[in-house]
Amino acid sequence: MKKMLTIAALAGIAAWAPAQAAGDAEAGKAKAATCTACHGTDGNSAAPNFPKLAGQHASYTAKQLADFKAGARTDATMNAMAAPLSEQDMADLAAFYSTQQVKVGTAAADKVEHGETLYRAGNTATGVSACAACHGPTGSGNAMANFPSLSGQHADYTVAQLKNFRAGARANDAGSMMRSIAGKMTDAEIEAVAQYIQGLN
């Protein structure tokens, strides 16, 4: 299973890497003015349904923007926002957000223990993989494999994305990795791991 995940990840990188432009964080800061209403001035969104972009790997953010522009990932607001962006715009925005510091939240005390178990060990009985295997013990992700940083991400946003993967409403994951994992998760597991991630750093 791990070998398959690695191959799928490398295939995703190979498909994305050639098209990626070098980003300019200063230029990205200016371009991010239109993003602040939802994502905050430094990429730390105030609303829990909007993702924190601060500290996210530039390659991951740029890919998500490209996917929104191409329609490979759907969200009415983001599809419209990404539509006019050039490859350079995406790279600049991604570079800017990668230089910002994520503000870690607090996990719900009654879900931390269950969430940590899932994050670090998964659920072997149902085949749910440990999140830490790809996203790291501190949630920092893996830029080379294009696995995103999860550290401090809003629980509401994480819940929504896991449920979207589970339902197949989001399908821009390399090798269907996240769809496969989320498809085996219960609502309670999704809620617990999302709360743990919110306080993870």
ZISULLIN-V215346 format. One record per helix or strand. SS is the DSSP state (~ for helix, > for strand). FROM is the first residue (numbers start at 1). LEN is the number of residues. Records with the same first field share a line. If there is no record, write none. Layout:
SS = FROM-LEN / FROM-LEN
This chain:
~ = 2-16 / 25-15 / 58-13 / 76-8 / 87-12 / 112-10 / 132-4 / 155-13 / 174-9 / 187-12
> = 123-1 / 128-1 / 142-1 / 147-1
